[in-house]
Amino acid sequence: MKLIRFGAPGAEKPGMIDHNGDLRDLSQEVADIAHEVLSDKSLDILRKLDPMTLPKVEGPVRLGPCVGGIGKFLCIGLNYSDHAAETGAEIPQHPILFQKATSAVVGPNDDVVMPRGSTHTDWEVELGVVIGTRCKYVSEADALNHVAGYCTINDVSERHFQTRLSGQWTKGKSCDTFGPTGPWLVTRDEVPDPQALSMWLDVNGKRMQTGNTSTMIFTVAQCIAHLSELMTLHPGDVISTGTPPGVGMGIKPEPVYLKAGDVMELEIEGLGRQRQEVRADG
């Protein structure tokens, strides 16, 4: 299934994409694509619905983040061997963890707003993993059974804030609009191998990132197992699993960063495409 949320910010309705690619309204079936709706039991109920019997949503609509009520937005840094190489970083022995504020989350096609004083805003296409059932001390072998589904994420980053303002990476990762998520949540039964997904990102029509989840240092299952040793993962928690090479800070001889008016387009195989226009705050 491809589950979606649509409508004005803060008032999104739940939806489903039918086999013709049309948007169907799920609001008579569930309140939101969030919390207990992400469990295997609830998803099985939705899976049995005939999408063609649901109200069709006509006309262009805004797409919201594909998951509502996100509890934790956990991010894995330097998780692609080829990305680590381009930044000159050593391969980590354990997953590098930072958090992105949930207030950064926006829809897949919403504007990305550079904060005041930003000169080093960067792009990162990433595979997002949405937890469907509570897990604690889960084994690597069982980890994927706790996944509701997968989505595309742009882990937008302000590199000066991230590396030069002291403290932790969270400063450069949590600015408003720095977490475009969606367009839809693809349930795990339609993603047989999350370690075999191609991905790309363009800036102003120029290909900047090309990668595949096969080059992850720590697999999705390993990331979930590791995180569950540190904290309980709950339905609706999101894990952004790292980015392949081609980010602006890695460009030689001089890094390239986003500016107002730029357009980012990105996609992960089977998980949908995003498009964001960049603008300055204020």
C-alpha positions as CSV (number, residue, x, y, z in Angstrom):
1,M,0.0,0.0,0.0
2,K,0.9,3.6,-0.6
3,L,-0.5,5.7,2.3
4,I,-0.6,9.4,2.1
5,R,-1.6,12.5,4.0
6,F,-3.1,15.5,2.1
7,G,-4.5,18.9,2.9
8,A,-3.5,22.1,4.6
9,P,-0.6,22.0,7.1
10,G,-1.9,20.8,10.5
11,A,-5.2,19.6,9.0
12,E,-4.0,16.8,6.8
13,K,-6.4,13.9,6.0
14,P,-5.3,10.3,5.5
15,G,-5.4,8.8,2.1
16,M,-4.4,5.9,-0.1
17,I,-3.1,5.7,-3.7
18,D,-5.1,3.3,-5.8
19,H,-3.8,1.0,-8.6
20,N,-4.5,3.8,-11.1
21,G,-2.3,6.3,-9.2
22,D,-5.3,8.3,-8.0
23,L,-5.7,9.6,-4.4
24,R,-8.5,8.1,-2.3
25,D,-9.8,9.6,0.9
26,L,-9.3,7.3,4.0
27,S,-10.7,9.7,6.6
28,Q,-13.9,7.6,7.0
29,E,-11.8,4.6,7.9
30,V,-9.0,6.1,10.1
31,A,-8.3,9.4,11.8
32,D,-4.7,9.7,10.5
33,I,-1.7,7.8,9.3
34,A,-0.2,7.7,12.7
35,H,0.3,5.8,16.0
36,E,-1.7,2.6,16.2
37,V,-2.8,2.8,12.6
38,L,0.8,1.9,11.7
39,S,0.5,-1.5,13.4
40,D,0.4,-4.7,11.4
41,K,-3.2,-5.4,12.6
42,S,-4.4,-2.0,11.4
43,L,-2.5,-2.0,8.2
44,D,-4.0,-5.5,7.4
45,I,-7.5,-4.0,7.8
46,L,-6.7,-1.2,5.4
47,R,-5.1,-3.6,3.0
48,K,-8.4,-5.5,2.7
49,L,-10.3,-2.3,1.6
50,D,-11.1,-1.9,-2.1
51,P,-9.6,1.5,-2.9
52,M,-12.0,2.0,-5.7
53,T,-14.9,2.2,-3.2
54,L,-13.2,5.1,-1.4
55,P,-14.0,8.8,-2.3
56,K,-11.7,10.0,-5.0
57,V,-9.8,13.2,-4.3
58,E,-10.2,15.5,-7.3
59,G,-7.8,18.3,-8.3
60,P,-4.4,19.2,-7.1
61,V,-3.9,19.1,-3.4
62,R,-1.0,19.7,-1.1
63,L,0.7,16.6,0.2
64,G,1.6,16.6,3.8
65,P,4.3,14.5,5.6
66,C,3.3,10.9,5.0
67,V,3.3,10.2,8.8
68,G,1.5,12.2,11.4
69,G,2.3,12.5,15.1
70,I,6.0,11.6,14.8
71,G,7.4,10.9,18.2
72,K,11.1,10.7,17.5
73,F,13.0,11.7,14.4
74,L,16.2,9.7,14.6
75,C,19.0,10.1,12.1
76,I,22.1,8.0,11.2
77,G,25.1,10.0,10.1
78,L,27.9,8.9,7.8
79,N,26.1,5.6,7.0
80,Y,27.2,5.2,3.4
81,S,30.8,4.1,2.7
82,D,31.1,6.2,-0.4
83,H,29.7,9.3,1.4
84,A,32.1,8.8,4.3
85,A,34.9,8.7,1.7
86,E,33.9,12.0,0.0
87,T,33.9,13.8,3.4
88,G,37.2,12.3,4.5
89,A,35.6,10.7,7.5
90,E,36.6,7.4,9.1
91,I,34.1,4.5,8.9
92,P,32.3,4.5,12.2
93,Q,32.4,1.5,14.4
94,H,28.8,2.0,15.5
95,P,25.9,3.9,14.0
96,I,26.3,7.7,14.5
97,L,23.1,9.0,16.0
98,F,21.6,12.5,16.0
99,Q,18.1,13.8,16.2
100,K,16.1,16.2,14.0
101,A,13.4,18.2,15.7
102,T,9.9,17.1,14.6
103,S,9.1,20.8,14.0
104,A,11.4,20.5,10.9
105,V,9.0,18.0,9.3
106,V,7.1,19.3,6.2
107,G,5.5,17.9,3.1
108,P,7.5,16.5,0.2
109,N,6.8,19.5,-2.0
110,D,6.8,22.3,0.5
111,D,9.3,25.1,0.3
112,V,12.6,24.7,2.2
113,V,13.3,27.9,4.0
114,M,16.9,28.8,4.8
115,P,17.2,30.3,8.3
116,R,18.5,33.8,8.8
117,G,22.3,33.9,8.4
118,S,22.5,30.6,6.5
119,T,25.2,30.3,3.9
120,H,25.8,26.5,4.0
121,T,22.4,24.9,3.5
122,D,22.9,21.4,1.9
123,W,20.9,18.5,0.6
124,E,20.7,14.8,1.5
125,V,18.4,12.2,0.0
126,E,17.8,9.5,2.5
127,L,15.7,6.3,3.1
128,G,13.2,6.9,5.8
129,V,12.0,4.0,8.0
130,V,8.8,4.3,10.0
131,I,8.3,2.1,13.1
132,G,5.0,0.3,13.2
133,T,5.1,-1.7,16.5
134,R,6.9,-1.0,19.7
135,C,10.3,-2.6,20.1
136,K,13.0,-2.8,22.7
137,Y,16.1,-4.9,22.6
138,V,15.0,-6.3,19.2
139,S,17.3,-8.6,17.4
140,E,18.7,-7.8,13.9
141,A,16.9,-10.9,12.6
142,D,13.5,-9.6,13.9
143,A,14.0,-5.9,13.4
144,L,12.3,-5.4,10.1
145,N,9.1,-7.0,11.4
146,H,8.7,-3.8,13.5
147,V,8.7,-1.6,10.4
148,A,5.4,-0.1,9.1
149,G,6.9,1.1,5.9
150,Y,9.5,3.2,4.1
151,C,9.5,6.7,2.6
152,T,11.7,9.3,1.0
153,I,13.3,12.0,3.2
154,N,15.4,15.0,2.4
155,D,17.7,15.5,5.4
156,V,18.3,19.2,4.7
157,S,21.4,20.4,6.7
158,E,23.0,23.8,7.5
159,R,26.6,22.8,7.6
160,H,27.9,25.9,9.5
161,F,25.2,25.5,12.1
162,Q,26.0,21.8,12.2
163,T,29.8,22.0,12.6
164,R,30.7,25.5,13.7
165,L,28.1,26.6,16.3
166,S,29.5,24.2,19.0
167,G,27.4,21.4,20.4
168,Q,26.0,18.6,18.3
169,W,24.8,18.1,14.7
170,T,21.2,18.7,15.8
171,K,21.7,22.5,15.5
172,G,22.2,22.3,11.7
173,K,19.6,19.6,11.2
174,S,16.5,20.9,13.0
175,C,15.7,24.2,11.3
176,D,12.1,24.7,10.3
177,T,11.3,22.9,7.0
178,F,14.5,20.9,7.1
179,G,12.6,17.5,7.0
180,P,10.6,17.0,3.9
181,T,9.0,13.6,4.3
182,G,7.0,11.6,1.7
183,P,5.2,11.7,-0.7
184,W,3.8,8.5,0.6
185,L,4.5,5.7,3.1
186,V,5.0,2.4,1.3
187,T,4.2,-0.5,3.5
188,R,7.0,-3.0,4.1
189,D,5.3,-5.8,2.2
190,E,6.0,-3.8,-1.0
191,V,9.7,-3.3,-0.2
192,P,11.1,-6.8,-0.1
193,D,14.7,-5.6,0.3
194,P,15.4,-2.1,1.8
195,Q,19.1,-2.7,1.0
196,A,18.5,-2.7,-2.8
197,L,17.0,0.7,-3.5
198,S,18.4,3.3,-5.9
199,M,18.2,7.0,-5.1
200,W,19.1,10.3,-6.6
201,L,18.9,14.1,-6.1
202,D,19.0,17.0,-8.5
203,V,19.6,20.7,-7.9
204,N,18.3,22.9,-10.6
205,G,18.1,19.9,-13.0
206,K,21.7,18.9,-12.4
207,R,22.3,15.4,-10.9
208,M,24.2,15.8,-7.6
209,Q,23.5,12.5,-5.8
210,T,23.3,9.0,-7.2
211,G,23.4,6.1,-4.8
212,N,22.0,2.8,-3.6
213,T,21.1,1.6,-0.2
214,S,23.3,-1.4,-0.8
215,T,26.3,0.8,0.2
216,M,25.0,1.4,3.7
217,I,27.6,0.7,6.4
218,F,24.9,-0.3,8.8
219,T,21.8,-1.9,7.3
220,V,18.2,-0.8,8.3
221,A,17.9,-3.9,10.5
222,Q,21.2,-3.2,12.2
223,C,20.2,0.4,12.8
224,I,16.9,-0.6,14.4
225,A,18.5,-3.3,16.5
226,H,21.2,-0.8,17.7
227,L,18.7,2.0,18.5
228,S,16.4,-0.4,20.3
229,E,19.3,-1.2,22.7
230,L,19.4,2.5,23.6
231,M,15.7,3.4,23.7
232,T,12.2,2.0,23.1
233,L,11.1,2.6,19.6
234,H,7.4,3.5,19.3
235,P,4.9,3.5,16.4
236,G,5.4,6.6,14.3
237,D,9.1,7.0,15.2
238,V,11.1,7.8,12.1
239,I,14.6,6.8,11.3
240,S,16.5,8.6,8.5
241,T,19.2,6.2,7.5
242,G,22.0,8.3,6.0
243,T,22.8,9.7,2.6
244,P,25.0,8.6,-0.4
245,P,27.7,10.7,-1.9
246,G,27.2,14.0,-3.8
247,V,26.3,16.4,-1.0
248,G,27.3,20.0,-1.5
249,M,29.9,20.0,1.3
250,G,31.8,17.2,-0.5
251,I,32.2,18.9,-3.8
252,K,35.8,19.7,-4.9
253,P,37.6,22.0,-5.1
254,E,35.0,24.1,-3.4
255,P,31.8,23.1,-1.7
256,V,28.5,24.2,-3.3
257,Y,25.5,25.2,-1.1
258,L,21.9,26.1,-1.8
259,K,20.7,29.6,-2.4
260,A,17.3,31.2,-2.6
261,G,15.5,30.2,-5.9
262,D,17.2,26.8,-6.2
263,V,15.0,23.7,-6.8
264,M,15.7,20.3,-5.3
265,E,14.2,17.2,-6.8
266,L,14.8,13.7,-5.3
267,E,13.5,10.2,-5.5
268,I,14.0,6.7,-4.0
269,E,13.1,3.7,-6.1
270,G,9.5,2.8,-5.5
271,L,9.1,5.4,-2.7
272,G,8.2,8.5,-4.7
273,R,9.6,11.8,-5.7
274,Q,9.9,15.1,-3.9
275,R,10.4,18.7,-5.2
276,Q,11.3,21.7,-3.0
277,E,11.9,25.3,-3.9
278,V,14.4,27.1,-1.7
279,R,13.8,30.5,-0.2
280,A,15.3,32.7,2.4
281,D,13.6,33.4,5.7
282,G,12.3,36.9,6.1
